[in-house]
Amino acid sequence: MVAGVYPIDQGTIILDGKDISDLPEYKRAYMLGRVFQDPMMGTAAGMQIEENMAMANRRGKKRGLSWGITKKEMFKEKLQMLDLGLEDRMTSKVGLLSGGQRQALTLLMATLKKPSLLLLDEHTAALDPKTAKKVLDITEKIVARDNLTTMMVTHNMKDAINIGNRLIMMSDGKIIYDVKGEEKKKLKVADLLQKFEEASGGEFANDRMLLS
């Protein structure tokens, strides 16, 4: 709903003091950075790494017929930060990259033009644990460096506790727990399970969250 994919039933969505509730998806896209659960969704597989980055760098600007890739050195510098060796493969097709590499590239592209809000939609759920940790580390580094307001959706309770400065737990479309500051830092997974049971009136039975 924040991204404009689905319309809202009630209330408003305010971003940077602007009411974007009724804006179509393409008109609010310049304000948002998005990384999807599926690593294949955030990039164009048939295009080169540098071509993908050039498109991301033009987000929110008018498209013309001038030469597209004009900032190779800047792209190379940004890729070096990922520590994945992609700076030496800038002319490689993105479709040749692993899921983790594509997700890291998508994250870089989503933050290339500092967005008002970065949306992370379970962006490590499809990755193996080692790769997921690498992408999360890169995420925290970029968010801290650029001071980005970020909303991360996750079913991994450890990540929810360890990352970010505010945790919101939802059930059936309603907020059942909202915690931040010192209280959040002291949380354990067992605490979240208990909060969910108290709020929902039943036992916790989501395998995705228990197994993560």
LUMDRENRO-108165 format. One line per field, with one value per atom (N, C-alpha, C): residue in one letter; atom name; residue number from 0; y, z, x. Coordinates in steps of 0.2 Angstrom, whole numbers, plus 5000, padded with zeros to 4 digits. Layout:
N
tortor <- [A ...]
zaba <- [CA ...]
roba <- [NUM ...]
yy <- [Y ...]
zz <- [Z ...]
xx <- [X ...]
END
This chain:
212
tortor <- [M M M V V V A A A G G G V V V Y Y Y P P P I I I D D D Q Q Q G G G T T T I I I I I I L L L D D D G G G K K K D D D I I I S S S D D D L L L P P P E E E Y Y Y K K K R R R A A A Y Y Y M M M L L L G G G R R R V V V F F F Q Q Q D D D P P P M M M M M M G G G T T T A A A A A A G G G M M M Q Q Q I I I E E E E E E N N N M M M A A A M M M A A A N N N R R R R R R G G G K K K K K K R R R G G G L L L S S S W W W G G G I I I T T T K K K K K K E E E M M M F F F K K K E E E K K K L L L Q Q Q M M M L L L D D D L L L G G G L L L E E E D D D R R R M M M T T T S S S K K K V V V G G G L L L L L L S S S G G G G G G Q Q Q R R R Q Q Q A A A L L L T T T L L L L L L M M M A A A T T T L L L K K K K K K P P P S S S L L L L L L L L L L L L D D D E E E H H H T T T A A A A A A L L L D D D P P P K K K T T T A A A K K K K K K V V V L L L D D D I I I T T T E E E K K K I I I V V V A A A R R R D D D N N N L L L T T T T T T M M M M M M V V V T T T H H H N N N M M M K K K D D D A A A I I I N N N I I I G G G N N N R R R L L L I I I M M M M M M S S S D D D G G G K K K I I I I I I Y Y Y D D D V V V K K K G G G E E E E E E K K K K K K K K K L L L K K K V V V A A A D D D L L L L L L Q Q Q K K K F F F E E E E E E A A A S S S G G G G G G E E E F F F A A A N N N D D D R R R M M M L L L L L L S S S]
zaba <- [N CA C N CA C N CA C N CA C N CA C N CA C N CA C N CA C N CA C N CA C N CA C N CA C N CA C N CA C N CA C N CA C N CA C N CA C N CA C N CA C N CA C N CA C N CA C N CA C N CA C N CA C N CA C N CA C N CA C N CA C N CA C N CA C N CA C N CA C N CA C N CA C N CA C N CA C N CA C N CA C N CA C N CA C N CA C N CA C N CA C N CA C N CA C N CA C N CA C N CA C N CA C N CA C N CA C N CA C N CA C N CA C N CA C N CA C N CA C N CA C N CA C N CA C N CA C N CA C N CA C N CA C N CA C N CA C N CA C N CA C N CA C N CA C N CA C N CA C N CA C N CA C N CA C N CA C N CA C N CA C N CA C N CA C N CA C N CA C N CA C N CA C N CA C N CA C N CA C N CA C N CA C N CA C N CA C N CA C N CA C N CA C N CA C N CA C N CA C N CA C N CA C N CA C N CA C N CA C N CA C N CA C N CA C N CA C N CA C N CA C N CA C N CA C N CA C N CA C N CA C N CA C N CA C N CA C N CA C N CA C N CA C N CA C N CA C N CA C N CA C N CA C N CA C N CA C N CA C N CA C N CA C N CA C N CA C N CA C N CA C N CA C N CA C N CA C N CA C N CA C N CA C N CA C N CA C N CA C N CA C N CA C N CA C N CA C N CA C N CA C N CA C N CA C N CA C N CA C N CA C N CA C N CA C N CA C N CA C N CA C N CA C N CA C N CA C N CA C N CA C N CA C N CA C N CA C N CA C N CA C N CA C N CA C N CA C N CA C N CA C N CA C N CA C N CA C N CA C N CA C N CA C N CA C N CA C N CA C N CA C N CA C N CA C N CA C N CA C N CA C N CA C N CA C N CA C N CA C N CA C N CA C N CA C N CA C N CA C N CA C N CA C N CA C N CA C N CA C N CA C N CA C N CA C N CA C N CA C N CA C N CA C N CA C]
roba <- [0 0 0 1 1 1 2 2 2 3 3 3 4 4 4 5 5 5 6 6 6 7 7 7 8 8 8 9 9 9 10 10 10 11 11 11 12 12 12 13 13 13 14 14 14 15 15 15 16 16 16 17 17 17 18 18 18 19 19 19 20 20 20 21 21 21 22 22 22 23 23 23 24 24 24 25 25 25 26 26 26 27 27 27 28 28 28 29 29 29 30 30 30 31 31 31 32 32 32 33 33 33 34 34 34 35 35 35 36 36 36 37 37 37 38 38 38 39 39 39 40 40 40 41 41 41 42 42 42 43 43 43 44 44 44 45 45 45 46 46 46 47 47 47 48 48 48 49 49 49 50 50 50 51 51 51 52 52 52 53 53 53 54 54 54 55 55 55 56 56 56 57 57 57 58 58 58 59 59 59 60 60 60 61 61 61 62 62 62 63 63 63 64 64 64 65 65 65 66 66 66 67 67 67 68 68 68 69 69 69 70 70 70 71 71 71 72 72 72 73 73 73 74 74 74 75 75 75 76 76 76 77 77 77 78 78 78 79 79 79 80 80 80 81 81 81 82 82 82 83 83 83 84 84 84 85 85 85 86 86 86 87 87 87 88 88 88 89 89 89 90 90 90 91 91 91 92 92 92 93 93 93 94 94 94 95 95 95 96 96 96 97 97 97 98 98 98 99 99 99 100 100 100 101 101 101 102 102 102 103 103 103 104 104 104 105 105 105 106 106 106 107 107 107 108 108 108 109 109 109 110 110 110 111 111 111 112 112 112 113 113 113 114 114 114 115 115 115 116 116 116 117 117 117 118 118 118 119 119 119 120 120 120 121 121 121 122 122 122 123 123 123 124 124 124 125 125 125 126 126 126 127 127 127 128 128 128 129 129 129 130 130 130 131 131 131 132 132 132 133 133 133 134 134 134 135 135 135 136 136 136 137 137 137 138 138 138 139 139 139 140 140 140 141 141 141 142 142 142 143 143 143 144 144 144 145 145 145 146 146 146 147 147 147 148 148 148 149 149 149 150 150 150 151 151 151 152 152 152 153 153 153 154 154 154 155 155 155 156 156 156 157 157 157 158 158 158 159 159 159 160 160 160 161 161 161 162 162 162 163 163 163 164 164 164 165 165 165 166 166 166 167 167 167 168 168 168 169 169 169 170 170 170 171 171 171 172 172 172 173 173 173 174 174 174 175 175 175 176 176 176 177 177 177 178 178 178 179 179 179 180 180 180 181 181 181 182 182 182 183 183 183 184 184 184 185 185 185 186 186 186 187 187 187 188 188 188 189 189 189 190 190 190 191 191 191 192 192 192 193 193 193 194 194 194 195 195 195 196 196 196 197 197 197 198 198 198 199 199 199 200 200 200 201 201 201 202 202 202 203 203 203 204 204 204 205 205 205 206 206 206 207 207 207 208 208 208 209 209 209 210 210 210 211 211 211]
yy <- [4994 5000 5006 5006 5012 5013 5008 5008 5010 5009 5011 5005 4999 4993 4991 4992 4991 4998 4999 5005 5004 5010 5009 5009 5006 5006 5012 5014 5020 5023 5029 5032 5036 5038 5041 5039 5040 5038 5045 5047 5053 5052 5054 5053 5060 5062 5068 5074 5073 5079 5079 5074 5074 5069 5070 5065 5061 5055 5051 5045 5046 5041 5039 5044 5043 5043 5044 5044 5037 5037 5030 5028 5022 5019 5022 5024 5027 5034 5038 5045 5045 5040 5040 5036 5033 5029 5032 5039 5043 5044 5043 5044 5038 5032 5026 5022 5018 5013 5006 5001 4995 4989 4984 4978 4972 4968 4963 4956 4952 4945 4941 4941 4938 4941 4939 4942 4944 4940 4941 4948 4950 4956 4963 4964 4971 4973 4968 4970 4967 4970 4968 4963 4956 4951 4951 4954 4954 4960 4964 4970 4969 4973 4973 4976 4975 4978 4986 4988 4996 4999 4995 4997 4998 4992 4992 4998 5000 5005 5012 5012 5019 5020 5015 5016 5018 5015 5017 5024 5026 5033 5038 5036 5041 5041 5037 5037 5043 5045 5051 5057 5055 5060 5058 5063 5062 5058 5054 5050 5053 5053 5056 5051 5054 5049 5050 5053 5054 5048 5048 5042 5040 5034 5032 5031 5028 5026 5031 5036 5042 5042 5038 5038 5032 5029 5022 5022 5027 5028 5028 5031 5032 5025 5022 5015 5010 5010 5006 5007 5013 5015 5012 5013 5010 5002 4999 4992 4989 4993 4991 4990 4994 4994 4987 4984 4978 4972 4973 4968 4961 4961 4955 4954 4959 4958 4961 4964 4966 4972 4975 4981 4979 4973 4970 4967 4967 4963 4968 4974 4979 4978 4975 4973 4966 4963 4956 4957 4952 4952 4950 4954 4953 4946 4943 4936 4931 4933 4928 4928 4933 4933 4929 4927 4923 4927 4923 4927 4932 4930 4935 4941 4940 4946 4950 4947 4951 4955 4952 4956 4962 4960 4966 4972 4970 4975 4979 4975 4978 4983 4981 4986 4992 4991 4997 5001 4998 5002 5006 5003 5006 5012 5012 5018 5022 5021 5026 5033 5034 5041 5041 5043 5042 5043 5038 5038 5041 5044 5046 5040 5035 5028 5022 5018 5012 5006 5002 4997 4990 4986 4980 4974 4971 4966 4959 4957 4951 4949 4954 4954 4949 4945 4940 4933 4933 4926 4921 4923 4918 4916 4918 4917 4912 4909 4904 4908 4905 4909 4914 4911 4914 4920 4919 4925 4930 4928 4932 4937 4934 4938 4944 4942 4946 4952 4950 4956 4960 4957 4961 4966 4963 4968 4973 4972 4977 4982 4980 4984 4989 4986 4990 4996 4994 4998 5004 5003 5008 5012 5009 5013 5018 5015 5020 5025 5023 5028 5034 5032 5037 5040 5037 5039 5039 5033 5031 5029 5032 5029 5023 5017 5011 5007 5003 4999 4992 4987 4981 4976 4972 4967 4960 4957 4950 4946 4939 4934 4931 4934 4931 4935 4932 4936 4939 4935 4937 4944 4944 4950 4955 4954 4959 4963 4959 4961 4965 4962 4964 4971 4971 4976 4982 4988 4994 4996 5002 5005 5005 5001 5001 4994 4990 4984 4984 4983 4982 4975 4972 4965 4966 4963 4963 4956 4956 4950 4952 4948 4949 4957 4960 4967 4972 4970 4975 4975 4980 4981 4978 4973 4970 4971 4974 4975 4981 4986 4991 4993 4992 4993 4996 5000 5004 5005 5008 5010 5004 5006 5001 4994 4995 4989 4985 4987 4983 4979 4983 4980 4974 4974 4968 4963 4963 4958 4951 4946 4939 4936 4931 4928 4926 4923 4920 4926 4932 4937 4939 4939 4940 4935 4928 4923 4924 4926 4927 4933 4938 4944 4942 4938 4936 4932 4927 4923 4927 4932 4936 4940 4943 4947 4943 4937 4933 4929 4927 4923 4916 4914 4907 4906 4899 4898 4900 4901 4903 4898 4898 4892 4894 4899 4901 4897 4892 4888 4893 4897 4902 4906 4908 4912 4908 4902 4898 4895 4893 4890 4895 4901 4906 4908]
zz <- [5000 5000 5000 5004 5004 4997 4993 4987 4981 4983 4978 4974 4976 4972 4974 4980 4982 4985 4983 4986 4994 4997 5004 5005 5011 5012 5016 5021 5025 5027 5030 5033 5027 5029 5024 5025 5019 5019 5018 5023 5023 5023 5018 5017 5016 5020 5020 5020 5024 5024 5018 5014 5008 5008 5006 5006 5000 5000 4994 4993 4997 4997 4991 4987 4980 4974 4975 4970 4967 4960 4957 4958 4957 4959 4956 4949 4946 4948 4951 4953 4960 4964 4970 4970 4964 4964 4965 4963 4964 4972 4976 4983 4987 4983 4987 4984 4988 4986 4988 4983 4985 4984 4988 4987 4989 4984 4984 4987 4989 4992 4986 4980 4975 4972 4972 4969 4962 4958 4951 4949 4954 4953 4952 4956 4956 4951 4946 4941 4934 4929 4922 4920 4920 4919 4912 4907 4901 4900 4904 4904 4908 4907 4910 4917 4922 4928 4928 4924 4923 4920 4916 4912 4918 4922 4927 4932 4934 4938 4935 4928 4925 4925 4924 4925 4932 4937 4944 4945 4942 4943 4940 4935 4932 4935 4940 4943 4945 4943 4944 4939 4935 4930 4923 4918 4912 4908 4904 4899 4893 4890 4884 4879 4874 4869 4870 4875 4876 4879 4879 4881 4888 4889 4896 4901 4900 4905 4905 4910 4910 4916 4921 4928 4930 4925 4927 4933 4934 4940 4946 4946 4952 4953 4948 4949 4951 4949 4951 4959 4961 4968 4972 4970 4974 4974 4969 4969 4973 4974 4978 4985 4987 4994 4996 4991 4992 4993 4991 4993 4990 4983 4980 4973 4972 4966 4960 4961 4955 4951 4955 4951 4945 4945 4940 4934 4935 4931 4928 4928 4926 4920 4915 4908 4908 4914 4914 4914 4911 4911 4919 4921 4928 4929 4924 4924 4926 4925 4927 4934 4938 4945 4949 4955 4960 4963 4967 4970 4975 4979 4984 4980 4975 4971 4968 4966 4963 4968 4974 4979 4982 4982 4984 4979 4973 4968 4968 4969 4969 4975 4980 4986 4985 4981 4979 4974 4970 4965 4968 4973 4977 4981 4983 4987 4983 4977 4973 4973 4972 4973 4979 4985 4992 4992 4993 4994 5000 5000 5007 5011 5008 5012 5008 5011 5008 5011 5006 5008 5007 5012 5011 5013 5007 5008 5009 5015 5016 5011 5011 5005 5006 5012 5013 5013 5013 5014 5009 5003 4998 4997 5002 5002 5007 5006 5011 5017 5023 5029 5028 5025 5025 5020 5015 5010 5013 5016 5020 5024 5028 5033 5029 5024 5020 5017 5015 5012 5018 5024 5029 5032 5032 5034 5029 5023 5017 5019 5020 5021 5027 5033 5038 5037 5033 5031 5027 5022 5018 5021 5025 5029 5034 5037 5042 5039 5033 5029 5027 5024 5020 5025 5031 5036 5033 5031 5027 5032 5031 5034 5031 5034 5031 5035 5031 5033 5031 5036 5034 5036 5031 5033 5034 5039 5040 5044 5043 5048 5052 5051 5056 5062 5068 5074 5076 5075 5078 5074 5067 5063 5065 5067 5069 5076 5080 5086 5086 5081 5081 5076 5072 5067 5067 5067 5067 5074 5075 5081 5083 5079 5081 5078 5082 5080 5081 5075 5075 5073 5078 5076 5074 5069 5066 5066 5067 5066 5063 5058 5055 5053 5051 5049 5054 5060 5066 5070 5072 5076 5083 5085 5092 5096 5094 5098 5095 5098 5095 5101 5099 5104 5101 5105 5103 5109 5107 5112 5116 5123 5127 5128 5128 5129 5123 5117 5111 5111 5114 5114 5119 5124 5129 5127 5121 5119 5117 5118 5116 5112 5108 5103 5108 5113 5118 5120 5121 5122 5117 5111 5105 5104 5105 5105 5110 5116 5122 5120 5117 5115 5110 5106 5100 5103 5108 5111 5115 5118 5123 5118 5113 5109 5104 5102 5098 5101 5108 5112 5110 5107 5105 5105 5103 5103 5096 5096 5090 5086 5079 5075 5068 5067 5061 5060 5056 5055 5053 5048 5045 5051 5055 5061 5066 5067 5072 5069 5063 5060 5058 5057 5056 5063]
xx <- [5004 5000 5004 5010 5014 5017 5019 5022 5016 5010 5005 5002 5005 5002 4995 4993 4986 4983 4977 4974 4972 4971 4970 4962 4960 4952 4951 4955 4954 4961 4960 4966 4970 4976 4981 4988 4992 4999 5002 5006 5010 5017 5021 5028 5031 5036 5039 5034 5029 5024 5019 5020 5016 5011 5004 4999 5000 5002 5003 4998 4992 4987 4984 4983 4979 4984 4990 4995 4996 4996 4997 5004 5006 5012 5018 5017 5023 5024 5019 5020 5024 5024 5027 5033 5035 5041 5047 5048 5054 5056 5051 5052 5054 5053 5054 5059 5063 5067 5064 5064 5061 5066 5066 5069 5064 5063 5058 5061 5056 5058 5062 5059 5062 5068 5074 5080 5080 5075 5074 5070 5067 5062 5065 5071 5073 5078 5080 5085 5082 5085 5084 5089 5087 5092 5096 5093 5096 5101 5101 5105 5111 5117 5123 5122 5127 5126 5126 5131 5131 5125 5122 5116 5110 5110 5105 5106 5112 5114 5112 5113 5112 5104 5100 5093 5091 5094 5092 5094 5100 5102 5098 5094 5089 5082 5081 5074 5072 5066 5062 5064 5069 5070 5067 5067 5064 5069 5067 5071 5072 5078 5079 5083 5086 5090 5097 5100 5107 5110 5117 5120 5119 5117 5114 5119 5125 5130 5136 5135 5140 5144 5142 5145 5148 5153 5155 5160 5164 5168 5164 5158 5154 5151 5149 5146 5151 5157 5162 5164 5164 5165 5159 5153 5148 5148 5149 5150 5155 5161 5166 5164 5159 5157 5154 5151 5147 5152 5158 5164 5162 5159 5157 5161 5165 5169 5165 5159 5155 5158 5163 5166 5170 5172 5176 5172 5165 5161 5155 5157 5151 5148 5151 5148 5145 5145 5142 5134 5131 5123 5121 5116 5114 5111 5109 5106 5111 5118 5123 5125 5122 5124 5120 5122 5119 5113 5109 5103 5105 5111 5113 5116 5120 5123 5118 5113 5107 5103 5102 5099 5103 5110 5114 5114 5114 5114 5107 5102 5095 5095 5098 5098 5102 5108 5112 5108 5105 5101 5095 5092 5086 5088 5095 5097 5102 5103 5107 5105 5099 5096 5092 5096 5093 5086 5082 5075 5072 5066 5063 5062 5060 5059 5061 5065 5067 5063 5060 5055 5059 5060 5063 5058 5055 5050 5053 5054 5057 5063 5068 5073 5078 5078 5083 5080 5073 5070 5071 5073 5074 5082 5086 5093 5095 5101 5103 5106 5106 5108 5115 5120 5126 5125 5122 5121 5116 5111 5106 5110 5115 5118 5122 5125 5129 5125 5119 5115 5112 5111 5109 5114 5120 5126 5127 5126 5126 5121 5115 5109 5110 5112 5114 5119 5124 5129 5127 5123 5120 5115 5111 5106 5109 5114 5118 5122 5125 5129 5125 5119 5115 5109 5109 5104 5097 5095 5089 5083 5078 5072 5070 5069 5068 5063 5059 5054 5055 5057 5059 5054 5051 5046 5050 5049 5052 5048 5049 5046 5052 5058 5063 5064 5062 5061 5068 5073 5080 5082 5081 5082 5078 5072 5067 5069 5072 5075 5081 5086 5093 5093 5089 5090 5084 5087 5082 5081 5077 5076 5069 5065 5058 5055 5051 5049 5041 5038 5030 5028 5024 5022 5014 5013 5006 5003 4996 4992 4985 4983 4977 4976 4981 4981 4981 4982 4982 4988 4990 4997 4995 4999 4998 5004 5009 5015 5019 5021 5025 5030 5036 5042 5048 5051 5057 5062 5068 5072 5075 5076 5080 5075 5069 5064 5065 5066 5067 5074 5079 5086 5086 5082 5082 5077 5074 5069 5073 5069 5071 5066 5068 5063 5057 5058 5053 5048 5050 5046 5041 5044 5039 5034 5036 5031 5026 5028 5023 5018 5021 5017 5012 5014 5009 5003 5005 5000 4995 4998 4994 4989 4991 4987 4982 4984 4980 4975 4977 4973 4974 4979 4980 4988 4990 4997 4999 5006 5009 5010 5008 5009 5011 5016 5018 5025 5026 5032 5038 5036 5041 5045 5041 5044 5048 5045 5048 5055 5055 5061 5066 5064 5069 5072]
END
